[in-house]
């Protein structure tokens, strides 16, 4: 269905002079919307505020009030803040996200072309300047893959264009640290790592080379709508399905239907 736009009461209206529209000078969060409301809304709002602060913006208080009353069977709540306005949209989770949640993805890697991010970098903010992220995903699709994992110039894994990297090595679930890499801290990855102790797993934030990643017991791209998308191939090499995928999806409250 199309996404109805819900404008935050008391905020400005989107205009042709809005710097968000003209320059992509705005921030957003995408929250998984469930029958009991927005999932992990608090951490998303906290990250939205951090992102907004990096652009000199303020998140209006009414944004949380609007979001708190929304429900959906399996939906996407998008919260947007620009210099002139703030609004929310609600839509179904894209079907491709549900398929990848169930069946996994073909993942390829590529050098991001950076050795060190400049001091003005907004890579740690979730900005609405998302054209390059989406272009990266389209490029991956042209290579016969479903998604892309960015690497440092010396071959260490960072993140996907729209997802965090999580992998399993033995009994330890790992992710890439936000510092000093400058990547966007993942809300779903953080929730996952804080929850897996109940399943007997340890957790760790560390760097990993692409060669080391290929030896991991399981690899996932983690995001708010897909939950977990397991890498079933990495750079063309097939990987066995991990028995941990349905367990971790269940731990996060996502529906897993074996294909």
Backbone as JSON, one array per atom type, in Angstrom:
{
  "sequence": "XXXXXXXXXXXXXXXXXXXXXXXXXXXXXXXXXXXXXXXXXXXXXXXXXXXXXXXXXXXXXXXXXXXXXXXXXXXXXXXXXXXXXXXXXXXXXXXXXXXXXXXXXXXXXXXXXXXXXXXXXXXXXXXXXXXXXXXXXXXXXXXXXXXXXXXXXXXXXXXXXXXXXXXXXXXXXXXXXXXXXXXXXXXXXXXXXXXXXXXXXXXXXXXXXXXXXXXXXXXXXXXXXXXXXXXXXXXXXXXXXXXXXXXXXXXXXXXXXXX",
  "N": [[0.83, -1.19, 0.0], [0.32, 2.37, -0.43], [2.26, 4.86, 1.29], [0.82, 6.62, 3.8], [1.21, 10.03, 4.7], [1.88, 11.38, 7.78], [1.73, 14.3, 9.34], [3.55, 15.92, 11.85], [1.85, 17.46, 14.47], [1.9, 21.0, 14.8], [4.35, 21.36, 13.61], [6.38, 22.72, 10.92], [5.47, 23.05, 7.42], [6.43, 21.09, 4.57], [8.37, 22.69, 2.19], [9.39, 24.21, -0.95], [11.74, 25.48, -0.41], [12.92, 24.23, 1.68], [15.76, 23.07, 3.31], [16.19, 20.41, 3.66], [14.89, 19.22, 1.49], [16.22, 20.49, -0.62], [18.98, 20.01, -0.21], [19.28, 17.61, 1.08], [19.57, 17.87, 3.77], [18.8, 16.66, 6.43], [17.42, 14.28, 8.78], [16.61, 10.82, 9.56], [14.73, 8.0, 10.82], [14.0, 4.54, 10.6], [11.57, 2.49, 11.81], [10.58, -0.67, 13.05], [7.27, -1.55, 12.87], [4.86, -2.97, 14.92], [2.15, -5.19, 16.05], [1.88, -4.46, 18.73], [2.87, -1.94, 18.76], [5.48, 0.55, 17.98], [8.62, -0.96, 17.57], [11.38, -0.98, 19.72], [11.39, 1.82, 19.97], [12.42, 3.85, 21.66], [15.38, 3.65, 21.57], [15.63, 4.25, 18.82], [14.64, 6.87, 18.69], [16.53, 8.12, 20.29], [18.84, 7.81, 18.71], [18.01, 9.25, 16.52], [17.93, 11.82, 17.61], [20.65, 12.18, 18.17], [21.71, 12.11, 15.57], [20.37, 14.33, 14.48], [21.47, 16.39, 16.02], [24.07, 16.5, 15.03], [23.66, 17.79, 12.67], [22.77, 20.18, 13.5], [20.08, 20.29, 14.14], [16.85, 19.99, 15.78], [14.87, 17.56, 17.35], [11.39, 17.49, 17.38], [9.19, 17.35, 20.25], [6.68, 16.25, 19.8], [6.97, 14.2, 18.0], [7.58, 11.71, 19.18], [5.18, 11.3, 20.56], [3.31, 10.98, 18.49], [4.28, 8.67, 17.2], [4.06, 6.71, 19.18], [1.42, 5.79, 19.31], [0.91, 4.18, 17.12], [0.23, 1.18, 15.26], [0.84, -1.99, 13.6], [0.69, -4.93, 11.58], [3.04, -5.89, 10.37], [4.99, -3.63, 9.84], [6.43, -0.54, 8.53], [7.66, 2.25, 10.04], [8.49, 5.46, 9.4], [10.39, 8.09, 10.48], [10.98, 11.48, 10.07], [13.05, 14.32, 10.07], [13.57, 17.62, 9.17], [15.1, 20.87, 8.48], [12.81, 22.47, 8.29], [10.47, 21.03, 8.86], [8.77, 18.17, 10.38], [7.88, 14.8, 10.06], [5.95, 11.73, 9.75], [5.8, 8.54, 8.16], [3.82, 5.67, 7.38], [3.94, 2.33, 6.35], [3.64, -0.89, 4.69], [6.07, -3.39, 5.52], [8.52, -3.83, 3.05], [8.09, -6.39, 0.61], [10.38, -7.67, -0.33], [12.11, -7.43, 1.82], [10.93, -9.13, 3.67], [11.23, -11.56, 2.35], [14.03, -11.8, 2.26], [14.56, -11.88, 4.95], [13.57, -14.37, 5.48], [14.83, -16.13, 3.59], [17.49, -15.38, 3.34], [20.49, -13.77, 1.99], [22.48, -12.93, -0.93], [25.66, -11.91, -0.61], [28.07, -9.43, -1.3], [31.34, -7.91, -1.2], [32.99, -4.69, -1.07], [35.53, -2.28, -1.49], [35.32, 0.72, 0.27], [36.78, 2.89, -0.36], [38.04, 4.62, 1.35], [40.47, 5.59, 3.72], [40.55, 7.03, 6.02], [37.98, 8.8, 7.62], [36.9, 12.16, 6.94], [36.94, 15.06, 9.21], [34.49, 16.35, 9.08], [32.67, 14.46, 8.39], [29.5, 12.87, 8.09], [28.93, 10.27, 8.51], [28.28, 8.9, 10.8], [25.73, 9.67, 11.33], [22.25, 9.3, 10.61], [21.29, 10.34, 7.84], [19.04, 11.97, 5.49], [20.2, 12.07, 3.06], [20.48, 9.79, 1.13], [21.03, 8.76, -1.33], [23.47, 7.74, -2.31], [23.8, 5.44, -0.75], [21.64, 3.87, -1.63], [22.35, 3.66, -4.29], [24.59, 2.06, -4.03], [23.45, -0.36, -3.26], [21.96, -0.92, -5.58], [24.06, -1.25, -7.37], [25.22, -3.57, -6.35], [23.17, -5.38, -6.91], [23.32, -5.38, -9.68], [25.6, -6.83, -9.95], [24.73, -9.34, -9.46], [24.14, -9.86, -6.84], [22.47, -9.5, -3.63], [22.96, -7.65, -1.68], [25.4, -5.38, -0.23], [28.58, -5.24, 1.37], [30.48, -2.87, 2.88], [34.01, -2.2, 2.84], [37.05, -1.27, 4.55], [39.95, 0.37, 3.14], [42.07, -1.3, 3.67], [40.91, -3.76, 3.84], [39.09, -4.45, 5.92], [35.96, -5.18, 7.43], [33.06, -3.06, 7.42], [30.13, -1.9, 7.29], [26.82, -2.43, 5.9], [25.09, -0.72, 3.18], [22.55, -0.13, 4.2], [22.41, -1.45, 6.61], [23.67, -3.13, 9.58], [26.61, -5.08, 10.29], [26.75, -8.34, 11.57], [28.25, -11.16, 13.07], [28.91, -14.66, 13.74], [31.25, -16.28, 15.69], [32.28, -19.19, 16.76], [31.18, -19.38, 20.01], [30.59, -16.73, 20.2], [28.98, -13.76, 19.5], [29.4, -11.19, 17.26], [30.02, -7.72, 16.38], [30.8, -4.79, 14.4], [32.62, -2.11, 15.84], [31.36, 1.21, 16.48], [33.14, 3.26, 16.87], [36.64, 3.34, 16.3], [35.66, 3.51, 13.71], [33.65, 5.1, 12.62], [31.19, 4.33, 11.64], [27.57, 4.02, 11.36], [25.93, 3.56, 14.4], [24.18, 0.6, 15.05], [20.82, 0.09, 15.86], [19.26, -2.26, 15.96], [21.25, -4.2, 15.93], [22.49, -3.61, 18.37], [20.41, -4.23, 20.15], [20.2, -6.95, 19.66], [22.74, -7.97, 20.47], [22.6, -7.37, 23.15], [20.75, -9.15, 24.01], [21.4, -11.84, 23.55], [22.73, -13.19, 25.54], [20.98, -14.66, 27.0], [20.75, -16.89, 25.46], [23.07, -18.21, 25.81], [25.28, -17.2, 24.5], [28.3, -15.34, 24.03], [29.37, -11.89, 23.64], [30.9, -9.44, 21.46], [32.57, -6.52, 20.33], [34.41, -5.81, 17.55], [37.0, -5.44, 15.04], [37.1, -7.03, 11.81], [38.67, -8.82, 9.25], [38.0, -9.29, 5.72], [38.78, -11.8, 4.88], [38.89, -13.22, 7.29], [36.23, -13.02, 7.96], [35.02, -14.69, 6.12], [35.5, -17.12, 7.24], [33.8, -17.24, 9.38], [31.2, -18.63, 11.49], [28.6, -17.89, 10.96], [27.0, -15.26, 9.15], [25.4, -12.15, 9.2], [23.39, -9.46, 7.9], [22.0, -6.83, 9.62], [19.06, -5.14, 10.4], [16.36, -2.79, 11.02], [13.91, -3.45, 9.75], [14.26, -5.84, 8.23], [15.24, -7.39, 10.22], [17.13, -9.99, 10.74], [19.2, -10.79, 8.03], [20.51, -13.45, 6.63], [23.73, -14.12, 5.31], [23.92, -16.12, 2.62], [25.56, -16.58, 0.55], [28.89, -15.44, 0.12], [30.68, -13.19, -1.59], [30.28, -14.82, -3.82], [30.8, -17.4, -2.9], [29.22, -20.23, -1.63], [27.35, -20.61, 1.42], [26.49, -22.56, 4.24], [23.23, -22.77, 5.68], [22.6, -21.24, 8.79], [21.73, -22.69, 11.93], [21.23, -20.89, 13.88], [19.9, -18.68, 12.88], [16.92, -18.75, 12.8], [16.56, -18.87, 15.58], [17.66, -16.47, 16.53], [16.12, -14.61, 15.16], [13.66, -15.19, 16.32], [14.26, -14.47, 18.93], [14.37, -11.71, 18.69], [11.79, -11.21, 18.08], [10.85, -11.45, 15.49], [9.09, -12.89, 12.74], [9.83, -16.06, 11.51], [9.79, -17.98, 8.72], [10.53, -20.98, 7.45], [11.93, -21.57, 4.23]],
  "CA": [[0.0, 0.0, 0.0], [1.08, 3.6, -0.4], [2.54, 5.29, 2.66], [0.19, 7.9, 4.15], [2.1, 10.91, 5.42], [1.3, 11.93, 8.99], [2.55, 15.45, 9.69], [3.57, 16.17, 13.28], [1.14, 18.7, 14.8], [2.7, 22.13, 15.24], [5.59, 21.52, 12.86], [6.22, 23.42, 9.66], [5.12, 22.27, 6.24], [7.5, 20.93, 3.6], [8.3, 23.7, 1.14], [10.43, 24.11, -1.96], [12.97, 26.07, 0.1], [13.41, 23.42, 2.8], [17.11, 22.58, 3.05], [16.11, 18.96, 3.56], [14.53, 18.91, 0.11], [17.22, 21.03, -1.55], [20.34, 19.52, -0.01], [19.31, 16.38, 1.87], [20.01, 18.25, 5.12], [17.79, 16.17, 7.35], [17.71, 12.97, 9.36], [15.44, 9.95, 9.64], [14.82, 6.67, 11.41], [12.98, 3.59, 10.18], [11.25, 1.68, 12.97], [9.67, -1.78, 12.77], [5.97, -1.33, 13.51], [4.28, -4.26, 15.27], [0.81, -5.07, 16.62], [1.92, -3.8, 20.03], [3.43, -0.61, 18.61], [6.82, 0.66, 17.39], [9.61, -1.79, 18.25], [12.62, -0.28, 20.07], [11.2, 3.23, 19.63], [13.31, 4.68, 22.46], [16.71, 3.74, 20.95], [15.56, 4.95, 17.53], [14.5, 8.3, 18.95], [17.82, 8.59, 20.78], [19.76, 7.93, 17.58], [17.51, 10.36, 15.7], [18.37, 13.05, 18.25], [22.1, 12.3, 17.96], [21.9, 12.47, 14.16], [19.89, 15.7, 14.3], [22.42, 17.3, 16.65], [25.22, 16.65, 14.15], [23.26, 18.72, 11.62], [22.25, 21.4, 14.11], [18.62, 20.22, 14.15], [16.21, 19.54, 17.02], [13.71, 16.68, 17.14], [10.25, 17.99, 18.16], [8.64, 16.41, 21.23], [5.48, 15.6, 19.28], [7.3, 13.04, 17.17], [7.42, 10.5, 20.0], [3.76, 11.14, 20.88], [2.64, 10.44, 17.32], [4.73, 7.31, 16.92], [3.69, 5.78, 20.24], [0.07, 5.26, 19.15], [0.76, 3.48, 15.84], [0.42, -0.27, 15.24], [0.81, -2.61, 12.27], [1.02, -6.35, 11.65], [4.46, -6.0, 10.01], [5.04, -2.36, 9.13], [7.59, 0.35, 8.56], [7.39, 3.61, 10.48], [9.62, 6.31, 9.04], [10.37, 9.38, 11.16], [11.84, 12.38, 9.31], [13.22, 15.68, 10.61], [14.33, 18.54, 8.33], [15.1, 22.19, 9.12], [11.51, 23.16, 8.23], [9.32, 20.23, 9.25], [8.97, 16.81, 10.86], [6.7, 14.02, 9.71], [6.09, 10.28, 9.81], [5.04, 7.74, 7.21], [3.59, 4.27, 7.76], [3.71, 1.47, 5.19], [4.0, -2.28, 4.88], [7.46, -3.78, 5.28], [8.64, -4.3, 1.67], [8.08, -7.83, 0.46], [11.75, -8.18, -0.48], [12.69, -7.54, 3.15], [10.39, -10.35, 4.28], [11.84, -12.7, 1.67], [15.42, -11.9, 2.69], [14.49, -12.31, 6.35], [13.28, -15.81, 5.46], [15.7, -16.94, 2.73], [18.87, -14.94, 3.35], [20.94, -12.9, 0.9], [23.78, -13.09, -1.59], [26.38, -10.73, -0.14], [29.39, -9.17, -1.86], [32.07, -6.86, -0.51], [33.68, -3.74, -1.93], [36.29, -1.23, -0.82], [34.62, 1.99, 0.32], [37.66, 3.9, -0.94], [38.46, 5.56, 2.39], [41.35, 5.11, 4.78], [40.16, 7.78, 7.21], [36.9, 9.73, 7.32], [37.23, 13.55, 7.29], [36.29, 15.48, 10.46], [33.12, 16.82, 8.84], [31.86, 13.34, 7.92], [28.23, 12.59, 8.75], [28.69, 8.83, 8.39], [27.68, 8.42, 12.04], [24.36, 10.16, 11.41], [21.36, 8.7, 9.62], [20.76, 11.49, 7.13], [18.16, 11.65, 4.36], [21.04, 12.02, 1.85], [20.63, 8.34, 1.04], [21.13, 8.35, -2.73], [24.66, 6.91, -2.51], [23.53, 4.14, -0.14], [20.76, 3.11, -2.52], [23.13, 3.36, -5.49], [25.46, 0.93, -3.7], [22.63, -1.58, -3.31], [21.66, -1.19, -6.99], [25.29, -1.77, -7.98], [25.34, -4.96, -5.91], [22.19, -6.16, -7.67], [23.84, -5.54, -11.05], [26.64, -7.87, -9.88], [24.1, -10.61, -9.15], [24.02, -10.03, -5.39], [21.32, -8.84, -3.01], [23.4, -6.55, -0.82], [26.81, -5.06, -0.28], [29.27, -4.95, 2.62], [31.59, -1.96, 2.65], [35.27, -2.53, 3.47], [38.1, -0.26, 4.56], [40.92, 0.16, 2.06], [42.95, -2.41, 4.02], [40.2, -5.03, 3.83], [38.31, -4.75, 7.12], [34.53, -4.98, 7.22], [32.44, -1.91, 8.08], [28.68, -2.02, 7.39], [26.14, -2.38, 4.63], [24.49, 0.59, 2.9], [21.36, 0.1, 5.02], [22.38, -2.47, 7.66], [24.88, -3.41, 10.36], [27.16, -6.42, 10.16], [26.87, -9.18, 12.77], [28.7, -12.5, 12.7], [29.09, -15.62, 14.84], [32.51, -17.02, 15.71], [32.16, -20.09, 17.91], [30.07, -19.02, 20.89], [30.63, -15.28, 20.37], [28.31, -12.96, 18.49], [30.24, -10.0, 17.13], [29.68, -6.66, 15.43], [31.86, -3.8, 14.21], [32.42, -0.96, 16.72], [31.1, 2.48, 15.81], [34.38, 4.03, 16.96], [36.92, 4.56, 15.52], [35.32, 3.33, 12.29], [32.76, 6.15, 12.15], [29.96, 3.8, 11.06], [26.34, 4.31, 12.09], [25.62, 2.54, 15.4], [22.94, -0.09, 14.7], [19.91, -0.13, 16.98], [18.88, -3.68, 16.0], [22.45, -4.94, 16.33], [22.67, -3.4, 19.8], [19.39, -5.01, 20.84], [20.54, -8.36, 19.51], [23.88, -8.31, 21.31], [22.22, -7.27, 24.56], [19.75, -10.18, 24.32], [21.82, -13.21, 23.28], [23.25, -13.85, 26.75], [19.95, -15.62, 27.38], [20.93, -18.1, 24.65], [24.36, -18.78, 26.12], [26.32, -16.65, 23.65], [29.05, -14.16, 24.45], [29.32, -10.82, 22.64], [32.14, -8.69, 21.31], [32.69, -5.55, 19.25], [35.79, -5.82, 17.09], [37.19, -5.4, 13.61], [37.33, -8.33, 11.19], [39.03, -8.73, 7.83], [37.08, -10.05, 4.88], [39.23, -13.2, 4.88], [38.43, -13.8, 8.56], [34.76, -13.1, 7.92], [34.66, -15.87, 5.33], [35.63, -18.3, 8.11], [32.84, -17.15, 10.48], [30.18, -19.67, 11.5], [27.41, -17.33, 10.33], [27.11, -13.83, 8.85], [24.1, -11.52, 8.97], [23.16, -8.03, 7.88], [20.96, -6.62, 10.62], [18.39, -3.84, 10.28], [15.1, -2.75, 11.77], [12.79, -4.07, 9.04], [14.58, -7.23, 7.9], [15.69, -8.15, 11.39], [18.37, -10.62, 10.3], [19.27, -11.36, 6.68], [21.73, -14.26, 6.67], [24.5, -14.24, 4.07], [23.97, -17.49, 2.15], [26.78, -16.59, -0.23], [29.78, -14.3, 0.34], [31.53, -13.04, -2.78], [30.05, -15.95, -4.72], [31.0, -18.69, -2.25], [28.02, -20.63, -0.9], [27.48, -20.84, 2.85], [25.39, -23.35, 4.79], [22.29, -22.03, 6.54], [22.91, -21.38, 10.21], [20.58, -22.97, 12.8], [21.02, -19.75, 14.77], [19.07, -17.64, 12.28], [15.56, -18.72, 13.36], [16.59, -18.6, 17.02], [17.9, -15.05, 16.74], [14.92, -13.91, 14.7], [12.65, -15.35, 17.37], [14.67, -13.67, 20.1], [14.03, -10.32, 18.4], [10.36, -11.09, 17.85], [10.52, -11.48, 14.06], [8.54, -14.15, 12.26], [10.72, -16.8, 10.61], [9.12, -19.08, 8.04], [11.49, -21.68, 6.61], [11.54, -21.57, 2.81]],
  "C": [[0.86, 1.24, 0.0], [1.22, 4.07, 1.04], [1.85, 6.62, 2.94], [1.15, 8.73, 4.98], [1.36, 11.54, 6.58], [2.2, 13.08, 9.45], [2.43, 15.72, 11.19], [2.84, 17.48, 13.57], [2.09, 19.78, 15.31], [4.0, 22.31, 14.49], [5.32, 22.27, 11.57], [5.85, 22.5, 8.53], [6.31, 22.2, 5.29], [7.32, 21.93, 2.47], [9.46, 23.52, 0.18], [11.75, 24.7, -1.5], [13.55, 25.32, 1.29], [14.79, 22.86, 2.44], [17.17, 21.05, 3.03], [15.81, 18.52, 2.14], [15.63, 19.33, -0.85], [18.57, 20.33, -1.44], [20.42, 18.18, 0.74], [19.76, 16.63, 3.29], [18.9, 17.91, 6.11], [18.17, 14.79, 7.84], [16.44, 12.14, 9.43], [15.77, 8.69, 10.42], [13.71, 5.81, 10.82], [12.79, 2.58, 11.3], [10.32, 0.54, 12.55], [8.39, -1.6, 13.58], [5.27, -2.67, 13.68], [2.88, -4.1, 15.84], [0.77, -4.38, 17.98], [2.6, -2.43, 19.97], [4.82, -0.6, 17.98], [7.85, -0.1, 18.23], [10.89, -0.98, 18.48], [12.54, 1.21, 19.71], [12.19, 4.12, 20.37], [14.71, 4.79, 21.86], [16.7, 4.44, 19.59], [15.44, 6.46, 17.72], [15.82, 8.89, 19.48], [18.82, 8.76, 19.64], [19.33, 9.07, 16.66], [17.98, 11.69, 16.28], [19.87, 13.27, 18.07], [22.4, 12.72, 16.53], [21.52, 13.92, 13.92], [20.9, 16.7, 14.86], [23.63, 17.53, 15.76], [24.93, 17.61, 13.0], [22.71, 20.02, 12.17], [20.73, 21.46, 14.14], [18.12, 19.75, 15.51], [15.0, 18.69, 16.68], [12.55, 17.19, 17.99], [9.69, 16.92, 19.09], [7.45, 15.65, 20.68], [5.74, 14.37, 18.45], [7.1, 11.74, 17.94], [5.95, 10.25, 20.31], [3.0, 10.53, 19.72], [3.0, 8.97, 17.11], [4.2, 6.31, 17.93], [2.32, 5.16, 20.03], [-0.14, 4.43, 17.9], [1.01, 1.98, 15.98], [0.32, -0.78, 13.81], [1.16, -4.08, 12.44], [2.5, -6.58, 11.36], [4.78, -4.77, 9.17], [6.33, -1.6, 9.3], [7.13, 1.75, 8.94], [8.64, 4.43, 10.2], [9.43, 7.68, 9.67], [11.4, 10.29, 10.49], [11.86, 13.75, 9.97], [14.08, 16.47, 9.63], [14.36, 19.9, 9.02], [13.72, 22.84, 9.19], [10.35, 22.35, 8.79], [9.75, 18.9, 9.84], [7.71, 16.03, 10.51], [7.01, 12.52, 9.82], [5.3, 9.66, 8.68], [4.92, 6.31, 7.72], [3.29, 3.48, 6.51], [3.99, 0.04, 5.57], [5.52, -2.43, 4.79], [7.55, -4.28, 3.84], [8.72, -5.83, 1.6], [9.49, -8.41, 0.33], [12.43, -8.31, 0.87], [12.21, -8.8, 3.85], [11.02, -11.6, 3.66], [13.27, -12.9, 2.15], [15.52, -12.29, 4.16], [14.33, -13.83, 6.4], [14.38, -16.61, 4.76], [17.17, -16.54, 2.77], [19.21, -14.13, 2.1], [22.24, -13.4, 0.3], [24.54, -11.79, -1.32], [27.73, -10.63, -0.84], [30.04, -8.02, -1.09], [32.72, -5.92, -1.51], [34.35, -2.68, -1.07], [35.51, 0.08, -0.89], [35.48, 3.12, -0.23], [38.13, 4.93, 0.06], [39.43, 4.89, 3.35], [41.03, 5.8, 6.1], [39.07, 8.78, 6.83], [37.28, 11.14, 7.74], [36.46, 14.0, 8.53], [34.86, 15.97, 10.29], [32.18, 15.69, 8.41], [30.6, 13.17, 8.76], [27.9, 11.09, 8.69], [28.07, 8.24, 9.65], [26.28, 8.91, 12.27], [23.52, 9.5, 10.33], [20.65, 9.84, 8.9], [19.87, 11.05, 5.97], [18.91, 11.74, 3.03], [21.43, 10.56, 1.6], [20.85, 7.83, -0.37], [22.33, 7.42, -2.95], [24.47, 5.53, -1.91], [22.69, 3.28, -1.07], [21.47, 2.77, -3.83], [24.05, 2.17, -5.25], [24.68, -0.38, -3.76], [22.28, -1.93, -4.76], [22.88, -1.77, -7.7], [25.47, -3.23, -7.6], [24.38, -5.86, -6.69], [22.65, -6.38, -9.11], [24.95, -6.58, -11.11], [26.06, -9.24, -9.56], [23.97, -10.9, -7.67], [22.76, -9.32, -4.9], [21.73, -7.62, -2.19], [24.91, -6.48, -0.83], [27.34, -4.84, 1.13], [30.47, -4.08, 2.3], [32.82, -2.38, 3.45], [36.15, -1.28, 3.56], [39.08, -0.58, 3.43], [41.9, -0.96, 2.38], [42.18, -3.7, 4.3], [39.44, -5.42, 5.07], [36.84, -4.36, 6.91], [34.02, -3.78, 8.01], [30.95, -2.15, 8.3], [28.11, -2.13, 5.99], [25.57, -1.0, 4.39], [23.29, 0.91, 3.78], [21.29, -0.87, 6.21], [23.71, -2.58, 8.37], [25.33, -4.84, 10.09], [27.22, -7.09, 11.52], [27.33, -10.55, 12.31], [28.92, -13.34, 13.95], [30.41, -16.34, 14.67], [32.5, -17.89, 16.96], [30.95, -19.74, 18.74], [30.0, -17.51, 21.12], [29.97, -14.58, 19.19], [28.99, -11.6, 18.45], [29.62, -8.97, 16.19], [30.84, -5.68, 15.39], [31.61, -2.61, 15.13], [32.19, 0.32, 15.92], [32.32, 3.39, 15.84], [35.56, 3.07, 17.03], [36.49, 4.48, 14.07], [34.45, 4.45, 11.74], [31.48, 5.65, 11.53], [28.76, 4.18, 11.92], [26.08, 3.22, 13.12], [24.25, 1.91, 15.11], [22.06, -0.35, 15.91], [19.52, -1.6, 17.1], [20.05, -4.54, 16.41], [22.68, -4.81, 17.83], [21.67, -4.21, 20.6], [19.72, -6.49, 20.8], [21.67, -8.76, 20.45], [23.54, -8.23, 22.79], [21.28, -8.41, 24.98], [20.28, -11.6, 24.26], [22.44, -13.91, 24.48], [22.27, -14.92, 27.22], [20.06, -16.93, 26.61], [22.3, -18.73, 24.87], [25.5, -18.27, 25.25], [27.03, -15.48, 24.34], [28.95, -13.11, 23.34], [30.64, -10.06, 22.61], [31.99, -7.69, 20.16], [34.15, -5.52, 18.82], [35.82, -5.7, 15.56], [37.43, -6.83, 13.09], [37.66, -8.12, 9.72], [38.06, -9.57, 7.01], [37.48, -11.52, 4.81], [38.79, -13.91, 6.16], [36.92, -13.99, 8.56], [34.31, -14.33, 7.16], [34.72, -17.14, 6.15], [34.63, -18.29, 9.26], [31.79, -18.24, 10.36], [28.88, -19.19, 10.86], [27.63, -15.83, 10.17], [25.71, -13.29, 8.6], [24.26, -10.02, 8.72], [21.92, -7.79, 8.72], [20.39, -5.22, 10.46], [16.99, -3.94, 10.87], [13.96, -3.46, 11.06], [13.05, -5.52, 8.67], [14.84, -8.06, 9.15], [17.07, -8.7, 11.06], [18.22, -11.11, 8.87], [20.59, -12.13, 6.62], [22.42, -14.29, 5.31], [24.61, -15.71, 3.7], [25.06, -17.69, 1.09], [27.58, -15.34, 0.16], [30.77, -14.26, -0.8], [31.49, -14.28, -3.68], [30.24, -17.32, -4.12], [29.8, -19.04, -1.39], [28.34, -20.9, 0.57], [26.26, -21.63, 3.34], [24.51, -22.48, 5.68], [22.62, -22.3, 8.0], [21.65, -21.71, 11.01], [20.29, -21.82, 13.76], [20.08, -18.71, 14.18], [17.65, -17.63, 12.82], [15.54, -18.42, 14.85], [16.78, -17.12, 17.3], [16.74, -14.2, 16.26], [13.82, -14.0, 15.76], [12.97, -14.53, 18.6], [14.29, -12.2, 19.92], [12.55, -10.13, 18.09], [9.95, -11.03, 16.4], [9.99, -12.87, 13.69], [9.53, -14.79, 11.31], [9.95, -17.98, 10.03], [10.12, -19.77, 7.13], [11.0, -21.78, 5.17], [11.34, -22.97, 2.28]]
}
